[in-house]
Amino acid sequence: MKKIPRLKELKAHLEIWLAKFKGLFEITPSSCLIYVGVEEKKGFPIGIEQELREYLGNN
């Protein structure tokens, strides 16, 4: 079975994104989602795109 090393990091980032979306951005349409996860030190994992390509077989 293939593994995606940064998948856990991606999940953490997306959980923060969803929590901020539901708790802040959904009720404040003027807000922006660009920097989600920076304050929490859970930014979008660098290199995850290539890992996903390899996992999906789309090099």
mmCIF file of the N, C-alpha and C atoms, coordinates in Angstrom:
data_MODEL
# 
_entry.id   MODEL 
# 
loop_
_atom_site.group_PDB 
_atom_site.id 
_atom_site.type_symbol 
_atom_site.label_atom_id 
_atom_site.label_alt_id 
_atom_site.label_comp_id 
_atom_site.label_asym_id 
_atom_site.label_entity_id 
_atom_site.label_seq_id 
_atom_site.pdbx_PDB_ins_code 
_atom_site.Cartn_x 
_atom_site.Cartn_y 
_atom_site.Cartn_z 
_atom_site.occupancy 
_atom_site.B_iso_or_equiv 
_atom_site.pdbx_formal_charge 
_atom_site.auth_seq_id 
_atom_site.auth_comp_id 
_atom_site.auth_asym_id 
_atom_site.auth_atom_id 
_atom_site.pdbx_PDB_model_num 
ATOM 1   N N  . MET A 1 1  ? 0.843   -1.190 0.000   1.00 0.00 ? 1  MET A N  1 
ATOM 2   C CA . MET A 1 1  ? 0.000   0.000  0.000   1.00 0.00 ? 1  MET A CA 1 
ATOM 3   C C  . MET A 1 1  ? 0.887   1.253  0.000   1.00 0.00 ? 1  MET A C  1 
ATOM 4   N N  . LYS A 1 2  ? 0.576   2.172  -0.884  1.00 0.00 ? 2  LYS A N  1 
ATOM 5   C CA . LYS A 1 2  ? 1.319   3.424  -0.965  1.00 0.00 ? 2  LYS A CA 1 
ATOM 6   C C  . LYS A 1 2  ? 0.975   4.309  0.229   1.00 0.00 ? 2  LYS A C  1 
ATOM 7   N N  . LYS A 1 3  ? 1.937   5.128  0.637   1.00 0.00 ? 3  LYS A N  1 
ATOM 8   C CA . LYS A 1 3  ? 1.711   6.054  1.744   1.00 0.00 ? 3  LYS A CA 1 
ATOM 9   C C  . LYS A 1 3  ? 1.889   7.484  1.251   1.00 0.00 ? 3  LYS A C  1 
ATOM 10  N N  . ILE A 1 4  ? 1.209   8.382  1.907   1.00 0.00 ? 4  ILE A N  1 
ATOM 11  C CA . ILE A 1 4  ? 1.343   9.813  1.634   1.00 0.00 ? 4  ILE A CA 1 
ATOM 12  C C  . ILE A 1 4  ? 1.909   10.420 2.918   1.00 0.00 ? 4  ILE A C  1 
ATOM 13  N N  . PRO A 1 5  ? 3.227   10.656 2.969   1.00 0.00 ? 5  PRO A N  1 
ATOM 14  C CA . PRO A 1 5  ? 3.877   11.093 4.205   1.00 0.00 ? 5  PRO A CA 1 
ATOM 15  C C  . PRO A 1 5  ? 3.262   12.335 4.860   1.00 0.00 ? 5  PRO A C  1 
ATOM 16  N N  . ARG A 1 6  ? 2.845   13.286 4.087   1.00 0.00 ? 6  ARG A N  1 
ATOM 17  C CA . ARG A 1 6  ? 2.346   14.543 4.661   1.00 0.00 ? 6  ARG A CA 1 
ATOM 18  C C  . ARG A 1 6  ? 0.819   14.577 4.796   1.00 0.00 ? 6  ARG A C  1 
ATOM 19  N N  . LEU A 1 7  ? 0.163   13.447 4.644   1.00 0.00 ? 7  LEU A N  1 
ATOM 20  C CA . LEU A 1 7  ? -1.296  13.414 4.712   1.00 0.00 ? 7  LEU A CA 1 
ATOM 21  C C  . LEU A 1 7  ? -1.821  13.872 6.073   1.00 0.00 ? 7  LEU A C  1 
ATOM 22  N N  . LYS A 1 8  ? -1.137  13.502 7.141   1.00 0.00 ? 8  LYS A N  1 
ATOM 23  C CA . LYS A 1 8  ? -1.549  13.915 8.485   1.00 0.00 ? 8  LYS A CA 1 
ATOM 24  C C  . LYS A 1 8  ? -1.464  15.438 8.625   1.00 0.00 ? 8  LYS A C  1 
ATOM 25  N N  . GLU A 1 9  ? -0.413  16.020 8.049   1.00 0.00 ? 9  GLU A N  1 
ATOM 26  C CA . GLU A 1 9  ? -0.251  17.481 8.081   1.00 0.00 ? 9  GLU A CA 1 
ATOM 27  C C  . GLU A 1 9  ? -1.358  18.161 7.291   1.00 0.00 ? 9  GLU A C  1 
ATOM 28  N N  . LEU A 1 10 ? -1.705  17.596 6.140   1.00 0.00 ? 10 LEU A N  1 
ATOM 29  C CA . LEU A 1 10 ? -2.780  18.155 5.321   1.00 0.00 ? 10 LEU A CA 1 
ATOM 30  C C  . LEU A 1 10 ? -4.104  18.092 6.066   1.00 0.00 ? 10 LEU A C  1 
ATOM 31  N N  . LYS A 1 11 ? -4.371  16.983 6.713   1.00 0.00 ? 11 LYS A N  1 
ATOM 32  C CA . LYS A 1 11 ? -5.614  16.835 7.483   1.00 0.00 ? 11 LYS A CA 1 
ATOM 33  C C  . LYS A 1 11 ? -5.691  17.900 8.576   1.00 0.00 ? 11 LYS A C  1 
ATOM 34  N N  . ALA A 1 12 ? -4.597  18.121 9.300   1.00 0.00 ? 12 ALA A N  1 
ATOM 35  C CA . ALA A 1 12 ? -4.579  19.135 10.361  1.00 0.00 ? 12 ALA A CA 1 
ATOM 36  C C  . ALA A 1 12 ? -4.848  20.523 9.783   1.00 0.00 ? 12 ALA A C  1 
ATOM 37  N N  . HIS A 1 13 ? -4.230  20.837 8.649   1.00 0.00 ? 13 HIS A N  1 
ATOM 38  C CA . HIS A 1 13 ? -4.427  22.131 8.003   1.00 0.00 ? 13 HIS A CA 1 
ATOM 39  C C  . HIS A 1 13 ? -5.889  22.309 7.592   1.00 0.00 ? 13 HIS A C  1 
ATOM 40  N N  . LEU A 1 14 ? -6.466  21.284 7.000   1.00 0.00 ? 14 LEU A N  1 
ATOM 41  C CA . LEU A 1 14 ? -7.851  21.375 6.531   1.00 0.00 ? 14 LEU A CA 1 
ATOM 42  C C  . LEU A 1 14 ? -8.848  21.430 7.683   1.00 0.00 ? 14 LEU A C  1 
ATOM 43  N N  . GLU A 1 15 ? -8.540  20.790 8.800   1.00 0.00 ? 15 GLU A N  1 
ATOM 44  C CA . GLU A 1 15 ? -9.409  20.890 9.974   1.00 0.00 ? 15 GLU A CA 1 
ATOM 45  C C  . GLU A 1 15 ? -9.438  22.318 10.503  1.00 0.00 ? 15 GLU A C  1 
ATOM 46  N N  . ILE A 1 16 ? -8.278  22.976 10.522  1.00 0.00 ? 16 ILE A N  1 
ATOM 47  C CA . ILE A 1 16 ? -8.219  24.380 10.944  1.00 0.00 ? 16 ILE A CA 1 
ATOM 48  C C  . ILE A 1 16 ? -8.987  25.250 9.960   1.00 0.00 ? 16 ILE A C  1 
ATOM 49  N N  . TRP A 1 17 ? -8.807  25.002 8.667   1.00 0.00 ? 17 TRP A N  1 
ATOM 50  C CA . TRP A 1 17 ? -9.506  25.761 7.630   1.00 0.00 ? 17 TRP A CA 1 
ATOM 51  C C  . TRP A 1 17 ? -11.010 25.656 7.830   1.00 0.00 ? 17 TRP A C  1 
ATOM 52  N N  . LEU A 1 18 ? -11.503 24.440 8.031   1.00 0.00 ? 18 LEU A N  1 
ATOM 53  C CA . LEU A 1 18 ? -12.935 24.230 8.189   1.00 0.00 ? 18 LEU A CA 1 
ATOM 54  C C  . LEU A 1 18 ? -13.457 24.903 9.458   1.00 0.00 ? 18 LEU A C  1 
ATOM 55  N N  . ALA A 1 19 ? -12.721 24.792 10.550  1.00 0.00 ? 19 ALA A N  1 
ATOM 56  C CA . ALA A 1 19 ? -13.143 25.426 11.797  1.00 0.00 ? 19 ALA A CA 1 
ATOM 57  C C  . ALA A 1 19 ? -13.206 26.944 11.647  1.00 0.00 ? 19 ALA A C  1 
ATOM 58  N N  . LYS A 1 20 ? -12.205 27.526 10.991  1.00 0.00 ? 20 LYS A N  1 
ATOM 59  C CA . LYS A 1 20 ? -12.223 28.979 10.777  1.00 0.00 ? 20 LYS A CA 1 
ATOM 60  C C  . LYS A 1 20 ? -13.334 29.375 9.811   1.00 0.00 ? 20 LYS A C  1 
ATOM 61  N N  . PHE A 1 21 ? -13.563 28.568 8.806   1.00 0.00 ? 21 PHE A N  1 
ATOM 62  C CA . PHE A 1 21 ? -14.634 28.870 7.858   1.00 0.00 ? 21 PHE A CA 1 
ATOM 63  C C  . PHE A 1 21 ? -15.974 28.902 8.565   1.00 0.00 ? 21 PHE A C  1 
ATOM 64  N N  . LYS A 1 22 ? -16.242 27.857 9.333   1.00 0.00 ? 22 LYS A N  1 
ATOM 65  C CA . LYS A 1 22 ? -17.539 27.765 10.017  1.00 0.00 ? 22 LYS A CA 1 
ATOM 66  C C  . LYS A 1 22 ? -17.677 28.779 11.142  1.00 0.00 ? 22 LYS A C  1 
ATOM 67  N N  . GLY A 1 23 ? -16.582 29.054 11.847  1.00 0.00 ? 23 GLY A N  1 
ATOM 68  C CA . GLY A 1 23 ? -16.659 29.926 13.013  1.00 0.00 ? 23 GLY A CA 1 
ATOM 69  C C  . GLY A 1 23 ? -16.443 31.399 12.743  1.00 0.00 ? 23 GLY A C  1 
ATOM 70  N N  . LEU A 1 24 ? -15.817 31.726 11.626  1.00 0.00 ? 24 LEU A N  1 
ATOM 71  C CA . LEU A 1 24 ? -15.489 33.129 11.367  1.00 0.00 ? 24 LEU A CA 1 
ATOM 72  C C  . LEU A 1 24 ? -15.868 33.563 9.955   1.00 0.00 ? 24 LEU A C  1 
ATOM 73  N N  . PHE A 1 25 ? -15.336 32.893 8.976   1.00 0.00 ? 25 PHE A N  1 
ATOM 74  C CA . PHE A 1 25 ? -15.494 33.343 7.596   1.00 0.00 ? 25 PHE A CA 1 
ATOM 75  C C  . PHE A 1 25 ? -16.926 33.220 7.091   1.00 0.00 ? 25 PHE A C  1 
ATOM 76  N N  . GLU A 1 26 ? -17.650 32.216 7.553   1.00 0.00 ? 26 GLU A N  1 
ATOM 77  C CA . GLU A 1 26 ? -19.033 32.029 7.117   1.00 0.00 ? 26 GLU A CA 1 
ATOM 78  C C  . GLU A 1 26 ? -19.917 33.189 7.566   1.00 0.00 ? 26 GLU A C  1 
ATOM 79  N N  . ILE A 1 27 ? -19.592 33.757 8.732   1.00 0.00 ? 27 ILE A N  1 
ATOM 80  C CA . ILE A 1 27 ? -20.402 34.873 9.242   1.00 0.00 ? 27 ILE A CA 1 
ATOM 81  C C  . ILE A 1 27 ? -19.791 36.230 8.920   1.00 0.00 ? 27 ILE A C  1 
ATOM 82  N N  . THR A 1 28 ? -18.586 36.247 8.351   1.00 0.00 ? 28 THR A N  1 
ATOM 83  C CA . THR A 1 28 ? -17.908 37.488 7.984   1.00 0.00 ? 28 THR A CA 1 
ATOM 84  C C  . THR A 1 28 ? -17.434 37.368 6.534   1.00 0.00 ? 28 THR A C  1 
ATOM 85  N N  . PRO A 1 29 ? -18.323 37.608 5.572   1.00 0.00 ? 29 PRO A N  1 
ATOM 86  C CA . PRO A 1 29 ? -17.979 37.393 4.161   1.00 0.00 ? 29 PRO A CA 1 
ATOM 87  C C  . PRO A 1 29 ? -16.789 38.199 3.657   1.00 0.00 ? 29 PRO A C  1 
ATOM 88  N N  . SER A 1 30 ? -16.436 39.283 4.331   1.00 0.00 ? 30 SER A N  1 
ATOM 89  C CA . SER A 1 30 ? -15.313 40.099 3.869   1.00 0.00 ? 30 SER A CA 1 
ATOM 90  C C  . SER A 1 30 ? -13.963 39.504 4.261   1.00 0.00 ? 30 SER A C  1 
ATOM 91  N N  . SER A 1 31 ? -13.969 38.449 5.042   1.00 0.00 ? 31 SER A N  1 
ATOM 92  C CA . SER A 1 31 ? -12.717 37.808 5.463   1.00 0.00 ? 31 SER A CA 1 
ATOM 93  C C  . SER A 1 31 ? -12.101 37.022 4.317   1.00 0.00 ? 31 SER A C  1 
ATOM 94  N N  . CYS A 1 32 ? -10.822 36.730 4.473   1.00 0.00 ? 32 CYS A N  1 
ATOM 95  C CA . CYS A 1 32 ? -10.078 36.016 3.443   1.00 0.00 ? 32 CYS A CA 1 
ATOM 96  C C  . CYS A 1 32 ? -9.466  34.745 4.032   1.00 0.00 ? 32 CYS A C  1 
ATOM 97  N N  . LEU A 1 33 ? -9.303  33.712 3.224   1.00 0.00 ? 33 LEU A N  1 
ATOM 98  C CA . LEU A 1 33 ? -8.778  32.430 3.688   1.00 0.00 ? 33 LEU A CA 1 
ATOM 99  C C  . LEU A 1 33 ? -7.320  32.193 3.322   1.00 0.00 ? 33 LEU A C  1 
ATOM 100 N N  . ILE A 1 34 ? -6.639  33.182 2.833   1.00 0.00 ? 34 ILE A N  1 
ATOM 101 C CA . ILE A 1 34 ? -5.284  32.998 2.318   1.00 0.00 ? 34 ILE A CA 1 
ATOM 102 C C  . ILE A 1 34 ? -4.318  32.468 3.367   1.00 0.00 ? 34 ILE A C  1 
ATOM 103 N N  . TYR A 1 35 ? -4.348  32.979 4.573   1.00 0.00 ? 35 TYR A N  1 
ATOM 104 C CA . TYR A 1 35 ? -3.330  32.643 5.569   1.00 0.00 ? 35 TYR A CA 1 
ATOM 105 C C  . TYR A 1 35 ? -3.808  31.668 6.643   1.00 0.00 ? 35 TYR A C  1 
ATOM 106 N N  . VAL A 1 36 ? -4.763  30.848 6.343   1.00 0.00 ? 36 VAL A N  1 
ATOM 107 C CA . VAL A 1 36 ? -5.275  29.890 7.312   1.00 0.00 ? 36 VAL A CA 1 
ATOM 108 C C  . VAL A 1 36 ? -4.177  28.923 7.730   1.00 0.00 ? 36 VAL A C  1 
ATOM 109 N N  . GLY A 1 37 ? -4.014  28.748 9.028   1.00 0.00 ? 37 GLY A N  1 
ATOM 110 C CA . GLY A 1 37 ? -3.048  27.794 9.559   1.00 0.00 ? 37 GLY A CA 1 
ATOM 111 C C  . GLY A 1 37 ? -1.698  28.389 9.911   1.00 0.00 ? 37 GLY A C  1 
ATOM 112 N N  . VAL A 1 38 ? -1.433  29.603 9.504   1.00 0.00 ? 38 VAL A N  1 
ATOM 113 C CA . VAL A 1 38 ? -0.125  30.210 9.768   1.00 0.00 ? 38 VAL A CA 1 
ATOM 114 C C  . VAL A 1 38 ? 0.060   30.441 11.271  1.00 0.00 ? 38 VAL A C  1 
ATOM 115 N N  . GLU A 1 39 ? -0.926  31.051 11.915  1.00 0.00 ? 39 GLU A N  1 
ATOM 116 C CA . GLU A 1 39 ? -0.831  31.326 13.346  1.00 0.00 ? 39 GLU A CA 1 
ATOM 117 C C  . GLU A 1 39 ? -0.719  30.040 14.160  1.00 0.00 ? 39 GLU A C  1 
ATOM 118 N N  . GLU A 1 40 ? -1.371  28.989 13.698  1.00 0.00 ? 40 GLU A N  1 
ATOM 119 C CA . GLU A 1 40 ? -1.378  27.709 14.405  1.00 0.00 ? 40 GLU A CA 1 
ATOM 120 C C  . GLU A 1 40 ? -0.172  26.848 14.064  1.00 0.00 ? 40 GLU A C  1 
ATOM 121 N N  . LYS A 1 41 ? 0.681   27.352 13.172  1.00 0.00 ? 41 LYS A N  1 
ATOM 122 C CA . LYS A 1 41 ? 1.843   26.600 12.681  1.00 0.00 ? 41 LYS A CA 1 
ATOM 123 C C  . LYS A 1 41 ? 1.425   25.288 12.020  1.00 0.00 ? 41 LYS A C  1 
ATOM 124 N N  . LYS A 1 42 ? 0.300   25.359 11.296  1.00 0.00 ? 42 LYS A N  1 
ATOM 125 C CA . LYS A 1 42 ? -0.232  24.214 10.549  1.00 0.00 ? 42 LYS A CA 1 
ATOM 126 C C  . LYS A 1 42 ? -0.547  24.669 9.125   1.00 0.00 ? 42 LYS A C  1 
ATOM 127 N N  . GLY A 1 43 ? 0.433   25.271 8.480   1.00 0.00 ? 43 GLY A N  1 
ATOM 128 C CA . GLY A 1 43 ? 0.244   25.742 7.118   1.00 0.00 ? 43 GLY A CA 1 
ATOM 129 C C  . GLY A 1 43 ? 0.085   24.588 6.142   1.00 0.00 ? 43 GLY A C  1 
ATOM 130 N N  . PHE A 1 44 ? -0.227  24.915 4.912   1.00 0.00 ? 44 PHE A N  1 
ATOM 131 C CA . PHE A 1 44 ? -0.391  23.887 3.886   1.00 0.00 ? 44 PHE A CA 1 
ATOM 132 C C  . PHE A 1 44 ? 0.938   23.170 3.718   1.00 0.00 ? 44 PHE A C  1 
ATOM 133 N N  . PRO A 1 45 ? 0.956   21.851 3.840   1.00 0.00 ? 45 PRO A N  1 
ATOM 134 C CA . PRO A 1 45 ? 2.221   21.106 3.815   1.00 0.00 ? 45 PRO A CA 1 
ATOM 135 C C  . PRO A 1 45 ? 2.951   21.199 2.478   1.00 0.00 ? 45 PRO A C  1 
ATOM 136 N N  . ILE A 1 46 ? 4.172   21.656 2.542   1.00 0.00 ? 46 ILE A N  1 
ATOM 137 C CA . ILE A 1 46 ? 5.000   21.772 1.347   1.00 0.00 ? 46 ILE A CA 1 
ATOM 138 C C  . ILE A 1 46 ? 5.336   20.375 0.840   1.00 0.00 ? 46 ILE A C  1 
ATOM 139 N N  . GLY A 1 47 ? 5.117   20.149 -0.433  1.00 0.00 ? 47 GLY A N  1 
ATOM 140 C CA . GLY A 1 47 ? 5.438   18.866 -1.044  1.00 0.00 ? 47 GLY A CA 1 
ATOM 141 C C  . GLY A 1 47 ? 4.264   17.912 -1.143  1.00 0.00 ? 47 GLY A C  1 
ATOM 142 N N  . ILE A 1 48 ? 3.128   18.242 -0.531  1.00 0.00 ? 48 ILE A N  1 
ATOM 143 C CA . ILE A 1 48 ? 1.980   17.328 -0.551  1.00 0.00 ? 48 ILE A CA 1 
ATOM 144 C C  . ILE A 1 48 ? 1.454   17.112 -1.969  1.00 0.00 ? 48 ILE A C  1 
ATOM 145 N N  . GLU A 1 49 ? 1.562   18.123 -2.821  1.00 0.00 ? 49 GLU A N  1 
ATOM 146 C CA . GLU A 1 49 ? 1.048   17.976 -4.185  1.00 0.00 ? 49 GLU A CA 1 
ATOM 147 C C  . GLU A 1 49 ? 1.739   16.830 -4.919  1.00 0.00 ? 49 GLU A C  1 
ATOM 148 N N  . GLN A 1 50 ? 3.065   16.775 -4.821  1.00 0.00 ? 50 GLN A N  1 
ATOM 149 C CA . GLN A 1 50 ? 3.814   15.705 -5.486  1.00 0.00 ? 50 GLN A CA 1 
ATOM 150 C C  . GLN A 1 50 ? 3.497   14.345 -4.867  1.00 0.00 ? 50 GLN A C  1 
ATOM 151 N N  . GLU A 1 51 ? 3.372   14.312 -3.553  1.00 0.00 ? 51 GLU A N  1 
ATOM 152 C CA . GLU A 1 51 ? 3.025   13.055 -2.896  1.00 0.00 ? 51 GLU A CA 1 
ATOM 153 C C  . GLU A 1 51 ? 1.668   12.546 -3.363  1.00 0.00 ? 51 GLU A C  1 
ATOM 154 N N  . LEU A 1 52 ? 0.710   13.448 -3.515  1.00 0.00 ? 52 LEU A N  1 
ATOM 155 C CA . LEU A 1 52 ? -0.612  13.051 -3.999  1.00 0.00 ? 52 LEU A CA 1 
ATOM 156 C C  . LEU A 1 52 ? -0.558  12.596 -5.451  1.00 0.00 ? 52 LEU A C  1 
ATOM 157 N N  . ARG A 1 53 ? 0.225   13.292 -6.281  1.00 0.00 ? 53 ARG A N  1 
ATOM 158 C CA . ARG A 1 53 ? 0.376   12.862 -7.689  1.00 0.00 ? 53 ARG A CA 1 
ATOM 159 C C  . ARG A 1 53 ? 0.924   11.444 -7.761  1.00 0.00 ? 53 ARG A C  1 
ATOM 160 N N  . GLU A 1 54 ? 1.965   11.190 -6.970  1.00 0.00 ? 54 GLU A N  1 
ATOM 161 C CA . GLU A 1 54 ? 2.572   9.858  -6.974  1.00 0.00 ? 54 GLU A CA 1 
ATOM 162 C C  . GLU A 1 54 ? 1.593   8.813  -6.461  1.00 0.00 ? 54 GLU A C  1 
ATOM 163 N N  . TYR A 1 55 ? 0.841   9.147  -5.424  1.00 0.00 ? 55 TYR A N  1 
ATOM 164 C CA . TYR A 1 55 ? -0.135  8.215  -4.859  1.00 0.00 ? 55 TYR A CA 1 
ATOM 165 C C  . TYR A 1 55 ? -1.214  7.879  -5.888  1.00 0.00 ? 55 TYR A C  1 
ATOM 166 N N  . LEU A 1 56 ? -1.637  8.918  -6.617  1.00 0.00 ? 56 LEU A N  1 
ATOM 167 C CA . LEU A 1 56 ? -2.696  8.721  -7.606  1.00 0.00 ? 56 LEU A CA 1 
ATOM 168 C C  . LEU A 1 56 ? -2.172  8.199  -8.945  1.00 0.00 ? 56 LEU A C  1 
ATOM 169 N N  . GLY A 1 57 ? -0.848  8.147  -9.076  1.00 0.00 ? 57 GLY A N  1 
ATOM 170 C CA . GLY A 1 57 ? -0.265  7.634  -10.310 1.00 0.00 ? 57 GLY A CA 1 
ATOM 171 C C  . GLY A 1 57 ? -0.237  8.635  -11.457 1.00 0.00 ? 57 GLY A C  1 
ATOM 172 N N  . ASN A 1 58 ? -0.246  9.917  -11.118 1.00 0.00 ? 58 ASN A N  1 
ATOM 173 C CA . ASN A 1 58 ? -0.240  10.983 -12.129 1.00 0.00 ? 58 ASN A CA 1 
ATOM 174 C C  . ASN A 1 58 ? 1.052   11.791 -12.035 1.00 0.00 ? 58 ASN A C  1 
ATOM 175 N N  . ASN A 1 59 ? 2.172   11.170 -12.278 1.00 0.00 ? 59 ASN A N  1 
ATOM 176 C CA . ASN A 1 59 ? 3.458   11.866 -12.157 1.00 0.00 ? 59 ASN A CA 1 
ATOM 177 C C  . ASN A 1 59 ? 3.460   12.964 -13.148 1.00 0.00 ? 59 ASN A C  1 
# 
